[in-house]
């Protein structure tokens, strides 16, 4: 049997709980600040190798625009300035896409 008229379906507290628990781990939760979200999702996890961390952080999400990607990485660099993701990437193997997008020629700019 289905009970579509129960009061709980309209209760804000219940709906908020359902919404919070329906999100993926890497999605921002209702009421969560951007800094808290980035800290929860993008801080290096205990036992995570520096290489795995760099891959995870620099991987562009499929639904992320170039601008959102650059903004995310730039924000993370400010939040975690001593992270090995920024300091130990001499070969640019993981960060090359970020730098290409960050420094690409903007409309109206000359090549000089």
N, CA, C and O atoms as a GROMACS GRO file, in nm:
protein
  448
    1UNK      N    1   0.082  -0.119   0.000
    1UNK     CA    2   0.000   0.000   0.000
    1UNK      C    3   0.086   0.126   0.000
    1UNK      O    4   0.197   0.125   0.054
    2UNK      N    5   0.038   0.232  -0.058
    2UNK     CA    6   0.108   0.359  -0.066
    2UNK      C    7   0.030   0.462   0.016
    2UNK      O    8  -0.093   0.463   0.016
    3UNK      N    9   0.104   0.549   0.086
    3UNK     CA   10   0.042   0.649   0.174
    3UNK      C   11   0.087   0.790   0.134
    3UNK      O   12   0.168   0.851   0.204
    4UNK      N   13   0.037   0.841   0.023
    4UNK     CA   14   0.084   0.972  -0.024
    4UNK      C   15   0.036   1.091   0.058
    4UNK      O   16   0.090   1.200   0.044
    5UNK      N   17  -0.061   1.072   0.144
    5UNK     CA   18  -0.116   1.185   0.219
    5UNK      C   19  -0.060   1.199   0.360
    5UNK      O   20  -0.109   1.280   0.438
    6UNK      N   21   0.042   1.121   0.395
    6UNK     CA   22   0.100   1.132   0.528
    6UNK      C   23   0.163   1.270   0.547
    6UNK      O   24   0.220   1.326   0.454
    7UNK      N   25   0.151   1.324   0.668
    7UNK     CA   26   0.206   1.457   0.699
    7UNK      C   27   0.358   1.461   0.681
    7UNK      O   28   0.412   1.566   0.646
    8UNK      N   29   0.426   1.350   0.706
    8UNK     CA   30   0.572   1.350   0.697
    8UNK      C   31   0.622   1.389   0.558
    8UNK      O   32   0.732   1.443   0.546
    9UNK      N   33   0.546   1.365   0.453
    9UNK     CA   34   0.588   1.401   0.318
    9UNK      C   35   0.595   1.552   0.300
    9UNK      O   36   0.656   1.601   0.205
   10UNK      N   37   0.532   1.625   0.389
   10UNK     CA   38   0.529   1.772   0.379
   10UNK      C   39   0.611   1.838   0.489
   10UNK      O   40   0.623   1.961   0.492
   11UNK      N   41   0.666   1.759   0.579
   11UNK     CA   42   0.741   1.811   0.693
   11UNK      C   43   0.879   1.859   0.647
   11UNK      O   44   0.955   1.782   0.589
   12UNK      N   45   0.912   1.986   0.673
   12UNK     CA   46   1.039   2.045   0.628
   12UNK      C   47   1.160   1.971   0.684
   12UNK      O   48   1.257   1.949   0.612
   13UNK      N   49   1.155   1.932   0.811
   13UNK     CA   50   1.268   1.862   0.872
   13UNK      C   51   1.291   1.728   0.802
   13UNK      O   52   1.405   1.692   0.774
   14UNK      N   53   1.186   1.656   0.775
   14UNK     CA   54   1.197   1.527   0.706
   14UNK      C   55   1.251   1.547   0.564
   14UNK      O   56   1.340   1.474   0.521
   15UNK      N   57   1.198   1.644   0.493
   15UNK     CA   58   1.242   1.669   0.356
   15UNK      C   59   1.389   1.711   0.351
   15UNK      O   60   1.462   1.672   0.260
   16UNK      N   61   1.432   1.791   0.449
   16UNK     CA   62   1.572   1.833   0.455
   16UNK      C   63   1.662   1.712   0.480
   16UNK      O   64   1.768   1.699   0.418
   17UNK      N   65   1.621   1.624   0.572
   17UNK     CA   66   1.699   1.503   0.601
   17UNK      C   67   1.710   1.416   0.477
   17UNK      O   68   1.818   1.365   0.447
   18UNK      N   69   1.602   1.397   0.406
   18UNK     CA   70   1.604   1.317   0.284
   18UNK      C   71   1.695   1.381   0.180
   18UNK      O   72   1.774   1.312   0.116
   19UNK      N   73   1.686   1.511   0.163
   19UNK     CA   74   1.769   1.581   0.065
   19UNK      C   75   1.916   1.568   0.100
   19UNK      O   76   1.998   1.542   0.011
   20UNK      N   77   1.952   1.585   0.226
   20UNK     CA   78   2.092   1.575   0.268
   20UNK      C   79   2.147   1.435   0.247
   20UNK      O   80   2.262   1.419   0.207
   21UNK      N   81   2.066   1.335   0.273
   21UNK     CA   82   2.112   1.197   0.260
   21UNK      C   83   2.102   1.143   0.119
   21UNK      O   84   2.144   1.030   0.092
   22UNK      N   85   2.046   1.220   0.029
   22UNK     CA   86   2.033   1.177  -0.110
   22UNK      C   87   2.147   1.229  -0.196
   22UNK      O   88   2.160   1.191  -0.313
   23UNK      N   89   2.230   1.314  -0.141
   23UNK     CA   90   2.340   1.372  -0.217
   23UNK      C   91   2.458   1.276  -0.225
   23UNK      O   92   2.479   1.193  -0.136
   24UNK      N   93   2.534   1.287  -0.332
   24UNK     CA   94   2.660   1.214  -0.344
   24UNK      C   95   2.759   1.276  -0.247
   24UNK      O   96   2.742   1.391  -0.204
   25UNK      N   97   2.864   1.202  -0.212
   25UNK     CA   98   2.964   1.253  -0.118
   25UNK      C   99   3.033   1.379  -0.169
   25UNK      O  100   3.076   1.463  -0.089
   26UNK      N  101   3.043   1.394  -0.301
   26UNK     CA  102   3.114   1.510  -0.354
   26UNK      C  103   3.020   1.622  -0.399
   26UNK      O  104   3.056   1.704  -0.484
   27UNK      N  105   2.900   1.625  -0.343
   27UNK     CA  106   2.807   1.733  -0.371
   27UNK      C  107   2.791   1.821  -0.247
   27UNK      O  108   2.796   1.773  -0.134
   28UNK      N  109   2.774   1.950  -0.271
   28UNK     CA  110   2.757   2.044  -0.160
   28UNK      C  111   2.621   2.024  -0.095
   28UNK      O  112   2.519   2.015  -0.164
   29UNK      N  113   2.620   2.018   0.036
   29UNK     CA  114   2.497   1.995   0.112
   29UNK      C  115   2.426   2.127   0.138
   29UNK      O  116   2.489   2.232   0.142
   30UNK      N  117   2.294   2.122   0.155
   30UNK     CA  118   2.220   2.245   0.186
   30UNK      C  119   2.275   2.311   0.312
   30UNK      O  120   2.291   2.244   0.415
   31UNK      N  121   2.303   2.440   0.306
   31UNK     CA  122   2.353   2.514   0.421
   31UNK      C  123   2.503   2.501   0.443
   31UNK      O  124   2.557   2.566   0.532
   32UNK      N  125   2.571   2.419   0.365
   32UNK     CA  126   2.715   2.400   0.380
   32UNK      C  127   2.788   2.511   0.305
   32UNK      O  128   2.760   2.536   0.188
   33UNK      N  129   2.880   2.579   0.372
   33UNK     CA  130   2.955   2.686   0.306
   33UNK      C  131   3.049   2.625   0.202
   33UNK      O  132   3.082   2.506   0.209
   34UNK      N  133   3.091   2.706   0.107
   34UNK     CA  134   3.182   2.659   0.004
   34UNK      C  135   3.313   2.612   0.066
   34UNK      O  136   3.367   2.509   0.026
   35UNK      N  137   3.365   2.687   0.165
   35UNK     CA  138   3.489   2.647   0.231
   35UNK      C  139   3.473   2.513   0.302
   35UNK      O  140   3.561   2.427   0.293
   36UNK      N  141   3.362   2.494   0.373
   36UNK     CA  142   3.338   2.366   0.442
   36UNK      C  143   3.325   2.252   0.341
   36UNK      O  144   3.376   2.142   0.364
   37UNK      N  145   3.257   2.279   0.231
   37UNK     CA  146   3.241   2.178   0.126
   37UNK      C  147   3.377   2.140   0.068
   37UNK      O  148   3.408   2.022   0.057
   38UNK      N  149   3.458   2.239   0.032
   38UNK     CA  150   3.590   2.212  -0.025
   38UNK      C  151   3.678   2.138   0.076
   38UNK      O  152   3.752   2.047   0.040
   39UNK      N  153   3.670   2.179   0.202
   39UNK     CA  154   3.749   2.114   0.306
   39UNK      C  155   3.708   1.967   0.322
   39UNK      O  156   3.793   1.879   0.338
   40UNK      N  157   3.580   1.941   0.317
   40UNK     CA  158   3.529   1.804   0.333
   40UNK      C  159   3.564   1.716   0.213
   40UNK      O  160   3.603   1.601   0.229
   41UNK      N  161   3.551   1.771   0.093
   41UNK     CA  162   3.566   1.691  -0.028
   41UNK      C  163   3.710   1.688  -0.081
   41UNK      O  164   3.755   1.585  -0.130
   42UNK      N  165   3.781   1.801  -0.072
   42UNK     CA  166   3.909   1.812  -0.142
   42UNK      C  167   4.034   1.813  -0.054
   42UNK      O  168   4.144   1.820  -0.107
   43UNK      N  169   4.020   1.806   0.077
   43UNK     CA  170   4.140   1.794   0.161
   43UNK      C  171   4.202   1.657   0.136
   43UNK      O  172   4.132   1.560   0.107
   44UNK      N  173   4.334   1.649   0.148
   44UNK     CA  174   4.399   1.519   0.129
   44UNK      C  175   4.355   1.424   0.240
   44UNK      O  176   4.359   1.459   0.358
   45UNK      N  177   4.314   1.306   0.200
   45UNK     CA  178   4.261   1.208   0.295
   45UNK      C  179   4.374   1.131   0.362
   45UNK      O  180   4.479   1.110   0.300
   46UNK      N  181   4.356   1.088   0.486
   46UNK     CA  182   4.460   1.010   0.554
   46UNK      C  183   4.494   0.886   0.471
   46UNK      O  184   4.406   0.812   0.429
   47UNK      N  185   4.622   0.865   0.450
   47UNK     CA  186   4.667   0.748   0.374
   47UNK      C  187   4.664   0.766   0.223
   47UNK      O  188   4.707   0.677   0.150
   48UNK      N  189   4.614   0.878   0.176
   48UNK     CA  190   4.609   0.903   0.031
   48UNK      C  191   4.746   0.949  -0.016
   48UNK      O  192   4.801   1.044   0.038
   49UNK      N  193   4.802   0.882  -0.116
   49UNK     CA  194   4.934   0.921  -0.165
   49UNK      C  195   4.926   1.058  -0.231
   49UNK      O  196   4.819   1.101  -0.275
   50UNK      N  197   5.040   1.126  -0.238
   50UNK     CA  198   5.043   1.258  -0.301
   50UNK      C  199   5.001   1.249  -0.447
   50UNK      O  200   4.930   1.337  -0.497
   51UNK      N  201   5.044   1.143  -0.516
   51UNK     CA  202   5.009   1.127  -0.657
   51UNK      C  203   4.858   1.105  -0.674
   51UNK      O  204   4.796   1.165  -0.762
   52UNK      N  205   4.799   1.019  -0.591
   52UNK     CA  206   4.655   0.995  -0.598
   52UNK      C  207   4.577   1.123  -0.565
   52UNK      O  208   4.474   1.152  -0.627
   53UNK      N  209   4.627   1.198  -0.468
   53UNK     CA  210   4.562   1.323  -0.431
   53UNK      C  211   4.564   1.422  -0.548
   53UNK      O  212   4.462   1.483  -0.580
   54UNK      N  213   4.680   1.437  -0.612
   54UNK     CA  214   4.691   1.528  -0.726
   54UNK      C  215   4.597   1.487  -0.838
   54UNK      O  216   4.531   1.572  -0.899
   55UNK      N  217   4.590   1.358  -0.866
   55UNK     CA  218   4.499   1.309  -0.971
   55UNK      C  219   4.355   1.343  -0.936
   55UNK      O  220   4.279   1.390  -1.021
   56UNK      N  221   4.317   1.320  -0.812
   56UNK     CA  222   4.179   1.343  -0.769
   56UNK      C  223   4.143   1.492  -0.777
   56UNK      O  224   4.036   1.527  -0.825
   57UNK      N  225   4.232   1.577  -0.732
   57UNK     CA  226   4.204   1.721  -0.728
   57UNK      C  227   4.206   1.782  -0.868
   57UNK      O  228   4.121   1.866  -0.899
   58UNK      N  229   4.301   1.742  -0.952
   58UNK     CA  230   4.315   1.803  -1.084
   58UNK      C  231   4.222   1.741  -1.189
   58UNK      O  232   4.215   1.793  -1.301
   59UNK      N  233   4.153   1.634  -1.158
   59UNK     CA  234   4.062   1.575  -1.256
   59UNK      C  235   3.938   1.662  -1.270
   59UNK      O  236   3.867   1.690  -1.173
   60UNK      N  237   3.915   1.705  -1.392
   60UNK     CA  238   3.798   1.791  -1.420
   60UNK      C  239   3.673   1.704  -1.422
   60UNK      O  240   3.670   1.598  -1.485
   61UNK      N  241   3.570   1.750  -1.353
   61UNK     CA  242   3.443   1.678  -1.350
   61UNK      C  243   3.372   1.693  -1.484
   61UNK      O  244   3.387   1.795  -1.552
   62UNK      N  245   3.295   1.593  -1.522
   62UNK     CA  246   3.228   1.596  -1.652
   62UNK      C  247   3.127   1.709  -1.664
   62UNK      O  248   3.104   1.761  -1.773
   63UNK      N  249   3.067   1.749  -1.553
   63UNK     CA  250   2.967   1.856  -1.557
   63UNK      C  251   3.026   1.993  -1.523
   63UNK      O  252   2.952   2.090  -1.505
   64UNK      N  253   3.157   2.002  -1.515
   64UNK     CA  254   3.225   2.125  -1.476
   64UNK      C  255   3.267   2.204  -1.600
   64UNK      O  256   3.330   2.148  -1.690
   65UNK      N  257   3.233   2.331  -1.605
   65UNK     CA  258   3.280   2.416  -1.715
   65UNK      C  259   3.427   2.448  -1.692
   65UNK      O  260   3.480   2.427  -1.582
   66UNK      N  261   3.493   2.499  -1.796
   66UNK     CA  262   3.634   2.539  -1.782
   66UNK      C  263   3.649   2.643  -1.671
   66UNK      O  264   3.742   2.636  -1.591
   67UNK      N  265   3.557   2.739  -1.668
   67UNK     CA  266   3.563   2.846  -1.567
   67UNK      C  267   3.545   2.789  -1.426
   67UNK      O  268   3.617   2.828  -1.334
   68UNK      N  269   3.451   2.698  -1.409
   68UNK     CA  270   3.428   2.636  -1.277
   68UNK      C  271   3.549   2.555  -1.234
   68UNK      O  272   3.587   2.557  -1.117
   69UNK      N  273   3.610   2.485  -1.328
   69UNK     CA  274   3.729   2.405  -1.299
   69UNK      C  275   3.844   2.494  -1.251
   69UNK      O  276   3.906   2.466  -1.148
   70UNK      N  277   3.871   2.600  -1.324
   70UNK     CA  278   3.979   2.693  -1.287
   70UNK      C  279   3.949   2.757  -1.152
   70UNK      O  280   4.039   2.769  -1.068
   71UNK      N  281   3.826   2.797  -1.129
   71UNK     CA  282   3.786   2.857  -1.001
   71UNK      C  283   3.806   2.758  -0.887
   71UNK      O  284   3.856   2.794  -0.781
   72UNK      N  285   3.767   2.632  -0.909
   72UNK     CA  286   3.781   2.530  -0.804
   72UNK      C  287   3.928   2.510  -0.768
   72UNK      O  288   3.964   2.511  -0.650
   73UNK      N  289   4.013   2.493  -0.868
   73UNK     CA  290   4.156   2.470  -0.841
   73UNK      C  291   4.218   2.594  -0.776
   73UNK      O  292   4.295   2.581  -0.681
   74UNK      N  293   4.185   2.712  -0.824
   74UNK     CA  294   4.238   2.836  -0.767
   74UNK      C  295   4.196   2.850  -0.621
   74UNK      O  296   4.277   2.890  -0.537
   75UNK      N  297   4.072   2.819  -0.591
   75UNK     CA  298   4.022   2.824  -0.452
   75UNK      C  299   4.095   2.723  -0.366
   75UNK      O  300   4.134   2.754  -0.253
   76UNK      N  301   4.115   2.603  -0.417
   76UNK     CA  302   4.185   2.500  -0.340
   76UNK      C  303   4.330   2.540  -0.313
   76UNK      O  304   4.383   2.513  -0.206
   77UNK      N  305   4.394   2.604  -0.410
   77UNK     CA  306   4.532   2.649  -0.391
   77UNK      C  307   4.541   2.751  -0.277
   77UNK      O  308   4.639   2.754  -0.202
   78UNK      N  309   4.437   2.834  -0.264
   78UNK     CA  310   4.435   2.932  -0.155
   78UNK      C  311   4.404   2.866  -0.021
   78UNK      O  312   4.460   2.904   0.082
   79UNK      N  313   4.315   2.767  -0.023
   79UNK     CA  314   4.275   2.700   0.102
   79UNK      C  315   4.383   2.609   0.157
   79UNK      O  316   4.401   2.599   0.279
   80UNK      N  317   4.456   2.542   0.067
   80UNK     CA  318   4.559   2.446   0.108
   80UNK      C  319   4.692   2.485   0.043
   80UNK      O  320   4.743   2.411  -0.042
   81UNK      N  321   4.751   2.599   0.082
   81UNK     CA  322   4.869   2.650   0.012
   81UNK      C  323   4.992   2.561   0.022
   81UNK      O  324   5.080   2.568  -0.064
   82UNK      N  325   5.002   2.476   0.124
   82UNK     CA  326   5.119   2.391   0.140
   82UNK      C  327   5.099   2.251   0.085
   82UNK      O  328   5.182   2.163   0.108
   83UNK      N  329   4.991   2.229   0.015
   83UNK     CA  330   4.960   2.096  -0.037
   83UNK      C  331   5.063   2.051  -0.140
   83UNK      O  332   5.110   2.132  -0.220
   84UNK      N  333   5.098   1.923  -0.139
   84UNK     CA  334   5.190   1.871  -0.240
   84UNK      C  335   5.132   1.877  -0.381
   84UNK      O  336   5.207   1.869  -0.478
   85UNK      N  337   5.003   1.892  -0.392
   85UNK     CA  338   4.942   1.902  -0.525
   85UNK      C  339   4.995   2.024  -0.600
   85UNK      O  340   5.001   2.023  -0.723
   86UNK      N  341   5.033   2.129  -0.527
   86UNK     CA  342   5.083   2.250  -0.592
   86UNK      C  343   5.234   2.258  -0.587
   86UNK      O  344   5.296   2.317  -0.676
   87UNK      N  345   5.294   2.200  -0.485
   87UNK     CA  346   5.438   2.218  -0.465
   87UNK      C  347   5.523   2.107  -0.526
   87UNK      O  348   5.642   2.128  -0.548
   88UNK      N  349   5.467   1.990  -0.553
   88UNK     CA  350   5.545   1.876  -0.603
   88UNK      C  351   5.495   1.827  -0.738
   88UNK      O  352   5.473   1.708  -0.757
   89UNK      N  353   5.476   1.917  -0.831
   89UNK     CA  354   5.426   1.877  -0.963
   89UNK      C  355   5.517   1.933  -1.072
   89UNK      O  356   5.472   2.003  -1.162
   90UNK      N  357   5.645   1.902  -1.061
   90UNK     CA  358   5.744   1.955  -1.155
   90UNK      C  359   5.714   1.917  -1.300
   90UNK      O  360   5.738   1.997  -1.390
   91UNK      N  361   5.663   1.797  -1.322
   91UNK     CA  362   5.639   1.752  -1.459
   91UNK      C  363   5.507   1.804  -1.516
   91UNK      O  364   5.480   1.788  -1.635
   92UNK      N  365   5.426   1.866  -1.433
   92UNK     CA  366   5.295   1.918  -1.472
   92UNK      C  367   5.202   1.807  -1.524
   92UNK      O  368   5.106   1.835  -1.595
   93UNK      N  369   5.232   1.683  -1.488
   93UNK     CA  370   5.155   1.571  -1.541
   93UNK      C  371   5.007   1.579  -1.506
   93UNK      O  372   4.923   1.536  -1.585
   94UNK      N  373   4.974   1.632  -1.391
   94UNK     CA  374   4.834   1.640  -1.350
   94UNK      C  375   4.776   1.780  -1.368
   94UNK      O  376   4.655   1.796  -1.384
   95UNK      N  377   4.862   1.881  -1.367
   95UNK     CA  378   4.813   2.019  -1.364
   95UNK      C  379   4.815   2.090  -1.499
   95UNK      O  380   4.772   2.205  -1.508
   96UNK      N  381   4.862   2.024  -1.602
   96UNK     CA  382   4.878   2.091  -1.732
   96UNK      C  383   4.748   2.151  -1.783
   96UNK      O  384   4.748   2.263  -1.836
   97UNK      N  385   4.637   2.080  -1.770
   97UNK     CA  386   4.508   2.130  -1.818
   97UNK      C  387   4.467   2.258  -1.743
   97UNK      O  388   4.416   2.352  -1.804
   98UNK      N  389   4.490   2.259  -1.612
   98UNK     CA  390   4.458   2.377  -1.532
   98UNK      C  391   4.535   2.499  -1.582
   98UNK      O  392   4.477   2.606  -1.602
   99UNK      N  393   4.667   2.483  -1.603
   99UNK     CA  394   4.748   2.597  -1.645
   99UNK      C  395   4.713   2.641  -1.787
   99UNK      O  396   4.716   2.761  -1.816
  100UNK      N  397   4.680   2.548  -1.875
  100UNK     CA  398   4.637   2.586  -2.010
  100UNK      C  399   4.512   2.673  -2.004
  100UNK      O  400   4.502   2.775  -2.072
  101UNK      N  401   4.416   2.631  -1.922
  101UNK     CA  402   4.291   2.708  -1.911
  101UNK      C  403   4.311   2.840  -1.838
  101UNK      O  404   4.252   2.941  -1.874
  102UNK      N  405   4.396   2.839  -1.735
  102UNK     CA  406   4.420   2.960  -1.656
  102UNK      C  407   4.483   3.070  -1.740
  102UNK      O  408   4.448   3.187  -1.727
  103UNK      N  409   4.577   3.031  -1.827
  103UNK     CA  410   4.653   3.131  -1.902
  103UNK      C  411   4.615   3.138  -2.050
  103UNK      O  412   4.690   3.195  -2.129
  104UNK      N  413   4.500   3.082  -2.088
  104UNK     CA  414   4.463   3.088  -2.229
  104UNK      C  415   4.431   3.232  -2.268
  104UNK      O  416   4.390   3.314  -2.186
  105UNK      N  417   4.451   3.260  -2.395
  105UNK     CA  418   4.425   3.395  -2.447
  105UNK      C  419   4.277   3.426  -2.435
  105UNK      O  420   4.192   3.348  -2.477
  106UNK      N  421   4.248   3.540  -2.379
  106UNK     CA  422   4.110   3.584  -2.359
  106UNK      C  423   4.062   3.661  -2.482
  106UNK      O  424   4.143   3.720  -2.554
  107UNK      N  425   3.931   3.661  -2.507
  107UNK     CA  426   3.879   3.738  -2.620
  107UNK      C  427   3.922   3.885  -2.609
  107UNK      O  428   3.910   3.946  -2.503
  108UNK      N  429   3.970   3.939  -2.718
  108UNK     CA  430   4.013   4.078  -2.720
  108UNK      C  431   4.160   4.097  -2.685
  108UNK      O  432   4.214   4.206  -2.706
  109UNK      N  433   4.227   3.994  -2.634
  109UNK     CA  434   4.369   4.004  -2.602
  109UNK      C  435   4.452   3.975  -2.726
  109UNK      O  436   4.417   3.891  -2.809
  110UNK      N  437   4.563   4.047  -2.738
  110UNK     CA  438   4.655   4.018  -2.847
  110UNK      C  439   4.758   3.918  -2.798
  110UNK      O  440   4.768   3.892  -2.678
  111UNK      N  441   4.834   3.862  -2.890
  111UNK     CA  442   4.933   3.763  -2.851
  111UNK      C  443   5.062   3.826  -2.801
  111UNK      O  444   5.159   3.756  -2.776
  112UNK      N  445   5.064   3.956  -2.786
  112UNK     CA  446   5.184   4.025  -2.738
  112UNK      C  447   5.185   4.041  -2.590
  112UNK      O  448   5.279   4.097  -2.534
   0.00000   0.00000   0.00000
